[in-house]
Amino acid sequence: MTEKKTVGMYDVFSRSGKQTRATHYCAGCGHGIIHKLITEAMVELGIQDRTVIVNPIGCAVFGYYYWDCGNVGAAHGRAPAIGTAINRTRRDAVVISYQGDGDLGAIGFNNTFQAAGRGEHMAVFFVNNAIYGMTGGQMAPTTLVGMKTTTSPFGRDPLTAGYPLHVCEVLNQLKAPVYIERVSVADTKRIMQAKRAVRKALEIQRDGKGYAFVEFISPCPTNLGVDSLKAAAFCADEMEKEYPLGCVRDESATAEPRPPVPVTPTVKAFFEASEQHQAPMAEIDEKAGELRLKFTGFGGQGILSLGVCVAEAARLEKRFATWFPSYGPEQRGGSAACSVVISGKPIGSPSVDHPDVLVCMNQPSYERFVRDVRPGGTVIVDATVPLAEKAPDGVRVVPMPAIDLSIKMGVPKAANTMMLAALMKLGVTGLKNEHLLSALDASFKKKPALVEKNRLLLDEAQAWMEKNLPL
């Protein structure tokens, strides 16, 4: 008898630095079977080079070692969100979201429900083994009533834990899905039915017809504490009573290929504005090191705008720059911060944990971040902030009466402009003042009358610094 070679998977799996043909799955687990069904259908349909599988958190987290196609990792439960982003930007891609019952049915259920409600162009393959497999056998949303797990040692009680979640039936309430089916991999006959379901879901993706969902009843011998045969029997005899197999919906014959997502006027205007913007493209400069800045304060103090201004000035100098905001739910009064990275090379991460320059507009921000400043760095802090918290050795702390000066000038909201003056006077950004001024002017392009006013405020702040902080 000739052994049929599996297609659509790598010839050798290099997981953990070893080259092997063995997966990491336990004996009797259904994941390996499902992987084979998906990859074979992918190859048979001629879509391997177009396919992107979004890997889950769970037992199949290492799927990218096995599937010979595009792969993207997703945070727990967020595979549909990643899949949405892919098919919105690459409509030719065949997107597969591969998830387990904890990943999809618990932390990620709303992601799945919303993606199905929108009819996103993806195939979702949902592996239901009624238990959390990777983390030790806890109760899952799909755990059967009376079933014992590590977190339901006396059996699932619907009075306290509710009833099992029927995902196919919930999604069938929505208008958008094209195809919904529940299958099993408990024996050969059921596997052949599952193969047909996988192929149909991928045909729908190949043809661009929309959302397809296939649920697999799958055995988990390890966490059930039984051998492979008994685990398969549990799927057939117990799980299928709760989760009957069959096609819940199939509108693939009448579904039309979905048109590309239209470019809305807002998106179109954004791109047109970008094309008209005259800021030069960044250029590699091996001599320009990476500078990390953090701007902090209360919401409403112009913290985020100040960071944008510095990042824009860096772009005018053909530097690579990122701006990364962080703020609470409050529009005003809550904490606000942004990180700016400036470099002569492409930037790996926009996050700033240890800034070279820290600008603080309030006491909570100063106390929270001052200890993170790198040796040799600079802290510019509003003069109203008590400096009870000591800065690290080698860090220069410069008090700046930004709030008081802005009040004196009759523009209390312009304290951030005062801080920009301090950055310019101290020269800590490494950017030319002319570019910082141009970026400041650009920030008021919708309110031209404020351009000259802020220039005057800047001059006032610099005059104060000349008098009180001679360099």
Secondary structure, 3 states (H helix, E strand, C coil): CCCCCCCCECCCECHHHCCECCCCCCCCCCHHHHHHHHHHHHHHCCCHHHEEEEECCCHHHHHHHCECCEEEECCCCCHHHHHHHHHHHCCCCEEEEEEEHHHHHHHCHHHHHHHHHHCCCCEEEEEECCECCCCCCCECCCCCECCCECCECCCECHHHHCCCCCHHHHHCCCCCCCEEEEEECCCHHHHHHHHHHHHHHHHHHHCCCCCEEEEEECCCHHHHCCCHHHHHHHHHHHHHHHCCCEEEEECCCCCCCCCCCCCCHHHHHHHHHHHHCCCCCCCCCCCCCCEEEEEEEECCCCHHHHHHHHHHHHHHCCCEEEEEEEECCCCCCCEEEEEEEEECCCCCCCCCCCCCEEEECCHHHHHHHHHHCCCCCEEEEECCCCCCCCCCCCCEEEEECHHHHHHHCCCHHHHHHHHHHHHHHHCCCCCCHHHHHHHHHHHCCCCCHHHHHHHHHHHHHHHHHHHHCCC
